Amino acid sequence: MQDIAELFLGILIISPQIAIVLFSTYYFTKTKSIDASLMTIGALLTLIIWIINITLPSYLYEKDITNKIEIISYTSYIMTFSSFVFALGLILMIRKHIKLLSKNGI
């Protein structure tokens, strides 16, 4: 029963990131713009690294790898970079839509 609860909690925790990936991908398919591609790449990288961060520690302890902290810190650096990529795409999208609204007089 505890395994089912842990699985449900894991899915619940990762579902917002999956939603962000889906919305970013949808936006990219509709616009094919730089901001959409940055958001999609950032969201996908973040999701991949998030999954790696969930599975990596147990694998590292199982294999008795000595530099565990160094390997986990690299994934943290990649996740930070991917978050910045997503944020840059989001900022570009907001700027584009603000320009469109001001141009239309809204």
N, C-alpha and C positions, 0 to 999 in steps of 0.2 A: 504493500500500500504506500509505503514511503517513496518507493521508486516512481510511482505514478504521480505523486505530489511533487517530487523534484522535477520530473519531466514537464509537468504543467507549469511549474514556476519558471523553468528555463524558457519555455515557449512564451510565457507571459512577459518575461524580461526582454527577450530579443524581438518581440513583435513590433514595438515602435520603430526599431531600426529597419526591419523588413518593410514596414509601411513607407518609410522615407525612401528606401531603394525603389519601391514600386512607383511612388509619386514622381521621383526624379526621372526614372526611366520613361514614364508616361509623358512627362514634360519634354524630355529629350526627343521622343518619337514625334511629338507635335511640332516642335520648333527647330530642332537640329542646330541650335545655337551654341556659342562658346560657354555661356553661363549654364546651360542645361547639361552640356558634356562635363563641365567641372563638377557640377552637383552630382551627377550620376557616378562619375569616377570616384569622387570622395565618399559617397554613400556606399558604393560597392566595396571599396577598400576597407572602410570602417567595419562593414558587416563581416567581411572575410577575416580581418584581424580579430574581431570580437569572437568569432567562432574558434579561431586558433587559440586565443587566450583562455577559452573555456576548456579546450581539450589538451593544450600543450603541457600544463603543469603535471597532470597525471602521467602523461607519456614520459616526461623528463624524469620524474621520480621512479617510474617503472624501469627505465633504461639506465638509471644511476649515472646520469650525465653530470659532470662536475661544475660546469659554468651555467647553471640554471638561471641565476639572476641576470647574467649578461644577455642570455637569449631572450628572456622575458622583457628586459629593458628595450631591446631592439624592436620588439613588437609594439611596445608602448610608443617609441619614437615614430614608427610607421603609422600608428593610429592617430597620433597628434598631427602628423603631416596630412593624413587623409581628411582629418577634421578641418584643417586650414584650407584644403582644396575645396571642400564642400562649402565652407563659409565664404570663400572668395566667389564661387559661383552664385551663391545666394545674394551676396552684396551686388554683384553685377546684374542679377535679375531684378533686384529691387530698384537699382538706379535706372535700368531700362524702362521699367513700368512707371516710375515717377516721371521720367522724361515724356513718356507717352501721355500720361494724365495731364501734365502741365501743357503739353502741346495741344491737346484737345480742349483745354480750358476748364477742366474739371478740378 
